[in-house]
Amino acid sequence: MHRIAFMVSCLLLASTVGAKDLVVRQRSSAGLGGQAPGEETVYLTSDRIITDSAATRIVVDLEQKTVTSIDKEKKAYGVLTFDELRAQMDTLRKTLESLPPESRKQLSALLDDSGPVTVKESGKTETIAGYAAKEYSLSGGPYSGSIWTTTAIATPPAFSKWKTIERSHGGAAQRLGEAMQRVDGFPLRTRIEIKSGGQPVALSNEVLEVKDGSPPAELLKVPPGFTKQAARSGPPPPTAAPR
C-alpha cells in the first residue's frame, strides 16, 4: 500500500512542475485515520520533485527516472527506477489471485482501471496561504475527496514527465492522473481517501507558503555515511504504512 500511496502523492505534485523553481512549505499526513500531520518542504524544479521532512527525504528525478528515498533516522537510503516501480505493479497483478482473500480485496480496487475518476467544481471558495482558492470534488474507483486550487500561481504543463510513470503502472492511479489533468490551477489543499478493503488510507496536505527558489545543493545528494538498502523486488505488504 505504501508504494501506491506514494504514487498518488506524486500525482498530486506533478501538475505543479514548471519552468520556474518553487519552494512549497506544507503540512501533510498520510496513513490510517488519525495520524497527526507533519510539516515538510517540497522543492519543485523542471526535472525534480524533492519532499523533505524531519525524518525522511524523497527525491523524484524526472530526467534520470529514479526515486531516491532517504530515512534520516536510520541513516539509510534506497533507489528505485521508474521501471522497477512498474515491475512491482506487474508483480502485484500476477500474484493477486494467490494472496489471502482480505489482501486480494484490498489490492484489487487499486489495480482496477475500469472505472473513471471524476472531478467537478463544488462552488466553494476560500483563502488558503494568502491565495484565493476554489474547491473541486473528486470521486471514482477507490478514491474520494477534494482538491483546492488557485490560478494565482503559474503552473506550466509539465505533467507529461510524470505521466510516463502513471501510464506504465496503470491501475486506478492512472485514472486519478487523468482526472488531475482536468483540475485547473495550483493545489493548495488536498484530501484524498483511498478505500480498498479494511480501514481507508487518507492522504492530506495544506500549503502554508509558496515562494520562488531552488533546492539547496545538499538536498540533491545522499548524506555522507548513509547505507544503501536493496530495493524490494516483491509486492509491498498490504498493511504497510503509506509512503
C-alpha positions as CSV (number, residue, x, y, z in Angstrom):
1,M,0.0,0.0,0.0
2,H,2.8,2.4,0.8
3,R,4.1,2.3,-2.8
4,I,0.7,3.1,-4.2
5,A,0.1,5.9,-1.7
6,F,3.5,7.4,-2.7
7,M,2.5,7.3,-6.4
8,V,-0.8,9.2,-5.6
9,S,1.2,11.8,-3.6
10,C,3.5,12.4,-6.7
11,L,0.5,12.7,-9.0
12,L,-0.8,15.5,-6.8
13,L,2.5,17.3,-7.0
14,A,3.4,16.6,-10.6
15,S,0.9,19.1,-12.1
16,T,2.8,21.9,-10.4
17,V,6.2,21.3,-12.0
18,G,7.1,24.0,-14.5
19,A,9.9,26.2,-15.7
20,K,10.1,28.3,-12.5
21,D,11.5,26.6,-9.4
22,L,9.3,26.8,-6.4
23,V,9.6,26.1,-2.7
24,V,6.4,24.9,-1.1
25,R,6.0,24.6,2.7
26,Q,3.1,22.5,3.7
27,R,1.5,20.4,6.4
28,S,0.9,16.8,5.3
29,S,-0.4,13.5,6.6
30,A,-0.5,10.0,5.0
31,G,-1.8,6.9,6.7
32,L,-4.6,5.2,8.6
33,G,-7.1,7.6,10.2
34,G,-6.0,9.8,13.0
35,Q,-2.3,10.4,12.1
36,A,-1.2,13.8,13.1
37,P,0.0,16.0,10.2
38,G,3.7,17.0,10.0
39,E,5.4,19.9,8.2
40,E,7.5,19.3,5.1
41,T,9.1,21.3,2.3
42,V,8.6,20.4,-1.3
43,Y,11.0,21.8,-3.9
44,L,9.7,21.8,-7.5
45,T,12.1,22.2,-10.4
46,S,11.9,21.4,-14.1
47,D,13.2,17.9,-13.5
48,R,12.9,17.1,-9.8
49,I,10.3,16.8,-7.0
50,I,12.0,16.8,-3.6
51,T,10.0,16.3,-0.5
52,D,12.0,17.0,2.7
53,S,10.8,16.5,6.3
54,A,12.5,16.0,9.7
55,A,12.5,12.2,9.3
56,T,12.6,11.5,5.5
57,R,13.5,12.9,2.1
58,I,12.2,11.7,-1.2
59,V,13.8,12.8,-4.5
60,V,12.0,12.1,-7.7
61,D,14.3,12.7,-10.7
62,L,12.2,13.0,-13.8
63,E,15.1,13.0,-16.1
64,Q,17.1,10.1,-14.7
65,K,13.7,8.3,-13.9
66,T,14.6,7.4,-10.4
67,V,13.1,7.7,-6.9
68,T,15.5,8.1,-4.0
69,S,14.1,7.5,-0.5
70,I,16.2,8.7,2.4
71,D,15.5,7.6,6.0
72,K,17.3,10.2,8.2
73,E,16.6,8.3,11.5
74,K,18.0,5.0,10.2
75,K,20.7,6.7,8.1
76,A,19.7,4.6,5.1
77,Y,18.5,5.2,1.6
78,G,17.2,3.3,-1.4
79,V,16.9,4.0,-5.1
80,L,14.2,2.7,-7.4
81,T,14.0,3.3,-11.1
82,F,10.6,4.0,-12.8
83,D,11.0,0.6,-14.5
84,E,11.3,-1.1,-11.1
85,L,8.2,0.7,-9.8
86,R,6.3,-0.5,-12.9
87,A,7.7,-4.1,-12.3
88,Q,6.4,-4.0,-8.7
89,M,2.9,-3.2,-10.0
90,D,3.2,-6.0,-12.6
91,T,4.2,-8.4,-9.8
92,L,1.2,-7.4,-7.8
93,R,-1.1,-8.2,-10.7
94,K,0.5,-11.6,-11.3
95,T,0.3,-12.6,-7.6
96,L,-3.1,-11.1,-6.8
97,E,-5.0,-14.4,-7.1
98,S,-2.6,-16.2,-4.8
99,L,-3.0,-13.7,-2.0
100,P,-5.3,-14.3,1.1
101,P,-8.9,-13.1,0.5
102,E,-8.5,-9.9,2.6
103,S,-5.3,-8.9,0.8
104,R,-6.8,-9.7,-2.6
105,K,-9.8,-7.5,-1.7
106,Q,-7.6,-4.7,-0.6
107,L,-5.4,-4.6,-3.7
108,S,-7.9,-5.4,-6.4
109,A,-9.6,-2.0,-6.2
110,L,-6.2,-0.3,-6.6
111,L,-5.2,-2.3,-9.7
112,D,-8.6,-1.9,-11.4
113,D,-8.6,0.8,-14.1
114,S,-12.1,0.1,-15.4
115,G,-13.8,2.9,-13.5
116,P,-13.1,6.6,-14.2
117,V,-12.3,9.2,-11.6
118,T,-14.4,12.3,-11.9
119,V,-13.7,15.9,-10.7
120,K,-16.1,18.8,-10.7
121,E,-16.2,22.3,-9.1
122,S,-18.1,22.4,-5.9
123,G,-18.8,26.1,-6.0
124,K,-16.9,26.7,-2.7
125,T,-14.2,29.3,-2.3
126,E,-11.7,30.1,0.4
127,T,-8.4,31.9,1.0
128,I,-5.5,29.5,1.6
129,A,-1.9,30.6,2.3
130,G,-3.0,34.1,1.1
131,Y,-4.4,32.9,-2.2
132,A,-8.0,32.8,-3.5
133,A,-8.8,29.1,-3.9
134,K,-11.7,27.1,-5.2
135,E,-12.7,23.5,-4.5
136,Y,-13.0,20.5,-6.8
137,S,-14.7,17.3,-5.5
138,L,-13.1,14.0,-6.6
139,S,-14.6,10.5,-6.7
140,G,-14.3,7.2,-8.6
141,G,-12.7,3.8,-8.1
142,P,-11.1,3.6,-4.6
143,Y,-10.7,7.4,-4.4
144,S,-12.8,10.2,-2.9
145,G,-12.0,13.6,-1.6
146,S,-11.4,17.2,-2.6
147,I,-8.7,19.5,-4.1
148,W,-8.5,23.2,-3.5
149,T,-6.5,25.2,-6.2
150,T,-5.6,28.7,-7.1
151,T,-4.9,30.2,-10.5
152,A,-2.7,32.9,-8.9
153,I,0.4,30.7,-9.1
154,A,1.7,29.8,-12.6
155,T,1.6,26.1,-13.3
156,P,3.1,25.4,-16.8
157,P,2.0,22.0,-18.1
158,A,5.0,19.7,-17.5
159,F,2.7,16.9,-16.2
160,S,3.7,14.7,-19.1
161,K,7.0,13.9,-17.4
162,W,5.3,12.1,-14.6
163,K,2.8,10.6,-17.0
164,T,5.5,8.3,-18.2
165,I,5.2,6.5,-14.8
166,E,1.5,6.9,-14.5
167,R,0.8,5.3,-17.9
168,S,3.2,2.4,-17.2
169,H,1.9,1.3,-13.8
170,G,-1.8,1.6,-14.8
171,G,-4.5,0.6,-12.4
172,A,-6.7,3.1,-10.6
173,A,-3.9,5.6,-10.2
174,Q,-3.9,6.0,-13.9
175,R,-7.5,7.2,-13.7
176,L,-6.6,9.5,-10.9
177,G,-3.8,11.0,-13.0
178,E,-6.2,11.6,-15.9
179,A,-8.6,13.3,-13.5
180,M,-5.9,15.5,-12.1
181,Q,-5.2,16.9,-15.6
182,R,-8.6,18.3,-15.6
183,V,-8.1,20.3,-12.4
184,D,-7.3,23.9,-13.1
185,G,-4.7,25.6,-11.0
186,F,-2.0,25.0,-8.3
187,P,-3.1,22.7,-5.5
188,L,-3.2,24.4,-2.1
189,R,-5.2,21.9,0.0
190,T,-5.9,18.2,-0.8
191,R,-7.6,15.4,1.0
192,I,-7.9,12.0,-0.8
193,E,-9.2,8.9,0.9
194,I,-8.2,5.5,-0.6
195,K,-10.7,2.7,0.1
196,S,-9.5,-0.8,-0.8
197,G,-10.8,-3.0,2.0
198,G,-10.3,-2.6,5.7
199,Q,-9.6,0.9,7.1
200,P,-9.2,3.6,4.5
201,V,-5.9,5.4,3.9
202,A,-6.1,9.2,3.9
203,L,-3.7,11.5,2.1
204,S,-3.9,15.2,3.0
205,N,-1.9,18.3,2.7
206,E,-2.3,22.0,3.1
207,V,0.1,24.6,1.7
208,L,1.4,27.1,4.2
209,E,3.7,29.2,2.0
210,V,4.8,29.3,-1.7
211,K,7.8,31.2,-2.9
212,D,10.3,31.2,-5.8
213,G,13.5,29.3,-5.1
214,S,15.7,26.3,-5.9
215,P,16.6,23.4,-3.6
216,P,19.9,23.6,-1.7
217,A,22.6,21.6,-3.4
218,E,22.9,19.2,-0.4
219,L,19.3,18.0,-0.8
220,L,20.3,16.6,-4.2
221,K,22.8,14.2,-2.7
222,V,22.6,11.3,-0.2
223,P,24.1,12.4,3.1
224,P,27.6,11.1,3.8
225,G,27.7,7.9,5.8
226,F,24.2,6.7,4.9
227,T,23.9,3.0,4.0
228,K,22.2,1.9,0.7
229,Q,19.4,-0.6,1.1
230,A,18.5,-3.1,-1.6
231,A,15.2,-2.4,-3.4
232,R,12.4,-4.7,-2.5
233,S,11.5,-6.9,-5.5
234,G,8.3,-8.4,-4.2
235,P,4.9,-6.8,-3.7
236,P,4.6,-4.4,-0.8
237,P,2.7,-5.8,2.2
238,P,-0.9,-4.5,2.1
239,T,-0.8,-3.4,5.7
240,A,2.4,-1.4,5.5
241,A,2.3,2.3,6.3
242,P,1.9,4.5,3.3
243,R,4.8,6.4,1.7
